[in-house]
């Protein structure tokens, strides 16, 4: 018997879950999570879970986590875990640059669309992805090894760390903000040392102290550690 496609829905509103369940009906299997933490928790037990999803549909705001998904690295983390197309399920305005940088499209029917409609969006993503891979395969042989590397390895370690420092500075205030901005602009070596210190001392328990600087990176300490690990230790 042919296995149904799997669709992952991440939204704290249970009515959104009900809507998508009705819309997909028996054409696809819906995995619902209140937030991204539930996805990663289940993925820790099922290794190939995230790559098995036909697509991931995410809301923008999560009030119980005080989280705006646009200002987080969660979509990138899902991508690095093998996710296919990730769609933003939010009807408000979002800068085109943010949408293109983090997502593979935006949905305009919050409470669900038919699987046939969603499948067309997925196929459009796959066609575009295939075209990009074809362009890469046609490049000169000298660049083949480079383009086959993970996109994160195309960005140097200092550049990755500098991006995190800039993001931290936006969320910090007072002297903390000034110091982090200085490290990002003028003292990159000390900035990287700061990130290494945060990583080594990071408390991943949800009840981490208010003084823990990982809060400047992500509202989830687990995700903060993963972001730091990728930035500091990816070849």
C-alpha positions in Angstrom: 0.0 0.0 0.0 1.4 3.4 -1.0 2.3 5.6 1.9 0.5 8.9 2.2 2.6 12.1 2.0 3.5 13.6 5.4 2.8 17.2 6.1 4.2 19.0 9.2 2.2 21.8 10.7 3.7 24.0 13.4 1.2 26.4 14.9 0.0 27.1 18.5 -3.6 27.6 17.4 -5.6 24.3 17.7 -8.2 25.7 15.3 -5.5 25.9 12.6 -4.8 22.2 13.2 -8.5 21.4 12.8 -8.7 23.3 9.6 -5.7 21.6 8.0 -6.9 18.2 9.2 -10.2 18.8 7.4 -8.6 20.2 4.3 -6.1 17.4 3.8 -8.6 14.7 4.8 -7.4 11.3 3.7 -5.0 12.5 1.0 -2.1 13.3 3.4 -1.0 12.5 7.0 -0.7 15.6 9.2 1.9 15.8 12.0 0.9 18.7 14.2 3.2 20.5 16.7 2.5 23.5 18.9 6.0 24.8 18.3 9.4 23.8 16.8 10.5 22.3 20.1 8.0 19.5 19.6 9.4 18.8 16.1 13.0 18.6 17.3 12.0 16.4 20.3 10.3 13.9 18.1 13.1 14.1 15.5 15.6 13.1 18.2 13.8 9.8 18.5 13.0 9.4 14.7 16.2 10.2 12.8 14.7 10.6 9.4 11.6 12.4 10.5 12.3 15.9 9.2 13.5 14.8 5.7 10.4 12.6 5.4 8.0 15.6 5.4 6.7 16.7 2.0 6.6 20.2 3.4 6.6 22.1 6.7 4.0 24.8 7.3 4.9 27.3 10.0 3.0 30.1 11.7 4.9 33.3 12.4 4.2 34.1 16.1 4.3 31.8 19.2 3.0 33.7 22.1 3.8 31.0 24.7 7.5 31.3 23.7 7.5 35.1 23.0 8.9 34.1 19.6 8.7 35.7 16.2 9.9 33.0 13.7 11.2 35.7 11.3 13.7 36.8 13.9 15.0 33.3 14.6 17.2 30.8 12.9 14.6 28.0 13.2 13.8 27.8 9.5 17.5 27.6 8.7 17.9 24.9 11.4 15.1 22.8 9.9 16.7 23.2 6.5 20.1 22.0 7.8 18.2 19.0 9.2 17.1 18.0 5.7 13.7 19.7 5.5 12.1 20.2 2.1 10.0 23.3 1.3 9.1 25.4 4.3 6.0 27.6 3.9 5.1 30.6 6.1 1.4 30.3 7.1 0.7 33.9 8.0 -1.5 36.5 6.3 0.2 39.7 7.4 2.9 41.7 5.7 6.5 40.4 5.7 9.5 41.9 3.9 10.2 40.0 0.7 13.8 39.7 1.6 13.0 37.9 4.9 10.5 35.7 3.2 12.9 34.6 0.5 15.8 34.2 2.9 14.0 31.9 5.3 11.1 30.3 3.5 10.1 28.7 0.2 6.8 30.6 -0.1 3.8 32.0 1.8 0.4 30.5 2.2 -2.7 32.6 2.1 -5.3 30.2 3.6 -4.4 29.9 7.3 -6.9 27.1 8.0 -5.8 24.8 5.2 -5.9 24.0 1.5 -6.6 20.8 -0.3 -3.7 18.4 -0.8 -3.9 18.8 -4.5 -3.3 22.6 -4.2 -0.5 22.1 -1.7 1.1 19.5 -3.9 1.3 22.0 -6.7 3.3 24.4 -4.4 5.6 21.6 -3.5 6.1 20.6 -7.1 6.9 24.2 -8.0 9.6 24.2 -5.3 11.0 20.9 -6.5 11.1 22.1 -10.1 12.9 25.2 -9.1 15.3 23.2 -6.9 16.0 20.8 -9.7 16.7 23.7 -12.1 19.2 25.2 -9.7 21.0 21.9 -9.3 21.1 21.6 -13.1 22.7 25.0 -13.4 25.3 24.0 -10.8 26.1 20.7 -12.6 26.8 22.7 -15.8 29.4 24.9 -14.1 33.1 24.3 -15.0 34.7 21.3 -13.4 37.0 23.5 -11.2 34.0 24.7 -9.2 32.1 21.4 -8.8 33.7 20.5 -5.5 32.9 23.9 -4.1 29.2 23.9 -5.1 28.6 20.4 -3.8 29.6 21.4 -0.3 26.9 22.3 2.3 26.0 26.0 1.8 27.1 26.7 5.4 30.7 25.6 4.5 30.7 28.3 1.8 30.6 30.9 4.5 33.7 31.2 6.7 33.6 30.6 10.4 34.3 34.3 11.2 31.5 35.4 8.9 29.1 33.0 10.6 30.1 34.2 14.0 29.9 37.8 13.0 26.3 37.3 11.8 25.4 35.9 15.2 27.1 38.8 17.0 25.1 41.3 14.9 21.9 39.5 15.7 22.7 39.4 19.4 23.5 43.2 19.3 20.0 43.9 18.0 18.4 42.1 20.9 20.7 43.4 23.6 20.6 46.8 25.3 22.8 49.2 27.2 26.5 48.3 27.7 25.9 44.8 26.5 24.7 46.1 23.1 27.7 48.4 22.8 30.2 45.7 23.6 28.7 43.1 21.2 28.5 45.7 18.4 32.2 46.6 19.1 33.1 42.9 18.9 31.2 42.5 15.6 32.7 45.6 14.0 36.2 45.9 15.4 37.3 42.9 17.5 36.1 39.8 15.8 38.6 37.6 17.6 37.2 38.5 21.0 33.7 38.1 19.6 34.4 34.6 18.6 35.9 33.9 22.0 32.7 35.2 23.5 30.6 32.8 21.4 32.8 29.9 22.4 32.4 30.8 26.1 28.7 31.0 25.7 28.6 27.6 24.0 30.8 26.0 26.7 28.7 27.4 29.5 25.3 27.2 27.9 22.5 25.9 30.1 20.0 24.1 27.9 17.4 23.7 30.6 14.3 25.7 29.9 14.7 27.4 33.3 18.1 29.0 32.4 18.9 32.1 34.4 18.0 35.5 33.0 21.7 36.4 32.9 22.5 33.7 30.4 23.6 35.5 27.2 22.2 32.7 25.0 18.9 34.5 25.3 20.2 37.0 22.9 20.6 34.2 20.3 17.3 32.3 20.6 14.4 32.0 23.0 15.0 28.3 23.1 18.4 27.3 24.8 18.4 24.1 22.8 18.2 25.9 19.5 20.7 28.5 20.7 23.2 25.7 21.3 22.6 24.2 17.9 23.1 27.6 16.2 26.4 28.1 18.0 27.5 24.6 17.3 26.9 25.1 13.5 28.6 28.5 13.5 31.7 27.5 15.5 32.3 23.9 14.4 31.1 23.5 10.9 34.0 23.0 8.5 
